[in-house]
Amino acid sequence: MSPSDQLFEARPEDTPISGEPRKSGLGRTGILPSQAIRALIAAGEIAGMSEIEEGQIQPASLDLRLGKVAYRIRASFLPGTKATVREKLAPGTFHEIDLTKGAVLEAGCVYLVPLIEHLKLRPTIAAFANPKSSTGRLDVFTRLIGDYQGSFDTVEEG
């Protein structure tokens, strides 16, 4: 058994009486400590287009990094459980902004900024996102949207 599997070893309460694994409903909740986050990174369940830096790993969370480009869009949206974010972005409905040299984003506008990190979670782990407090102090409202997700700030199990 790999170290990451040992951290997340199935317990009897993880499987309902029917014998089918839970798909949703968060039957077992909790926050992963930094050791478990490191194990998920080592197992490739959390990865990035560039290496995840040690400073991103906090005691019970992972700081996410913005990608190199932002897309100005008309309104926020959810892709739903049957589509990717890219599939929902109609060609020509957004303006692309290069973030590599810095950029000024307009107040009151909606931007979609892909993250450097991505997830490939096992069926027993979900993820939740919330902005750092400094984001709110800057009067910036952020939401996480993900491929095949029906709600903001959540990545369902698996």
N, C-alpha and C positions, 0 to 999 in steps of 0.2 A: 504494500500500500504506500503510495507516495505521500510526502509530508502534507501536501495540500489536501489530499483525500482524508488524512487522519484528522485534520482540523474540522472537516465537514462530514465526518462519518454519520451515516443515517442512524437515526434513533427510532424506536418503535412508534413514537408519537408523530413522526414525519409521514407515516403511511396510514391513511384512513382504513377503517375496518374492511372496506370492499377490496383492499389489496392494491388498488390503483394509486399511483403517486398523486399528490396534490398538484394541480396546475396553477391554482390561484387561491386567493383567500388568506394568504399569509398566515397559515396555521401555526407557524413557529416564527416568532419575530425576534429581532435583536440587532445590535450594531456590531459590525466586524471590527476587531482590534487591528492595530497596524500589522501584527504578525500574520493575521489571516489575509489582509490586503496584499502583503508581500508574497504570500503563498499563491494567491490568485494571479499575481503578476508572473511569478515563476512558472506557473502552469499554463500561461498564455490566455487566461480567461479575462484578464485586463491587459491591454497592450496599447501601444501608441505608434504613430508613424515615425516618431523618434523615441529613443529610450526614455522610460519613465525615470525621473530624477528622484533621488532619495528625499529631497526637500519637499516634494509633492505629497509624500506619505505623512499624514497626520495621525494622532493617536487613534482616531476612529473614523477617518475619512481620507479621501484622496482629492487633492486640488487638481482641477482640470485646466488644460491650456487651450487657448483659442488657436485656431488654424491661421493660415496665411491670407485668407480672403473672407470678406463679408459680402452678403447679398442683401441689398435693400429690397424689401418686398412690401406689398400693399397692406397685408394683415397677417397676424399670426395664424397658425393652423395646426391641426394634428393629421398625420398621415392615415391613422386608423390601423386596424390590425391586419389589413391585407395589402398594404402598400408601403413603399419606402418614401422618405422625405423627397428625394430627387424625382421620383415618379409623380409626386404631387405638385412640383414646381413646373408650371407650364413654361415652355421656352418663350423668351421675350417678356416675361412678366416681372423680371427683376433686374437690378443694376448691380454689377460686380465691382467691389472695391478692394484694392490691393492693400493689405494691412502690414506688409513687410517693411515699409518705410514710415509707418505711422499714418494715422488718418484721424480726421475729425468726423464724428458721427452726429447727425442732426438730432436735436431734441424732438420728441414727438413722432419719430419715424420708427419703423419696425425693421430690424436687421436679423438675418439668419447667418450665424457664424459656426461653421463646422468645427468640431473639437479635434484635437490631435489624438486623444485617447478614444478607444473603442472597446466594447465588451463582447464576450462570447461566454455567457454565464451558464452554469449547470442548471438543471431543472429545479433545484432547491434553493436557489439564490436569486433575489430581485435586487434592484438598485434604486435609490432615491437621490435626487439632486436638490440642493438649495444653494442660493448664492451666499458668498461670504458677506459679513456685515458691512464691510467697506463698500461693497457694491450698492447697498441700500443708502448709505450715507452720501454717495455720489448721485443719488436720485436716478439710478438706472434700474429698470425692471427686467429681470432675466427669467427665462423659462427654458427647460430642457425639452426638446422634442426628439424622438428617436424613430428609426425605421420600425414599422409594424407595431407602433404603440398607440393606444387609444386615450391616453391621458398625459397631461403635462408632468414633467419632473419625475417620471417613473420609467423604469425599464423592468418589464415583467420577467418572471422566472424563465430561465432557459434562453 
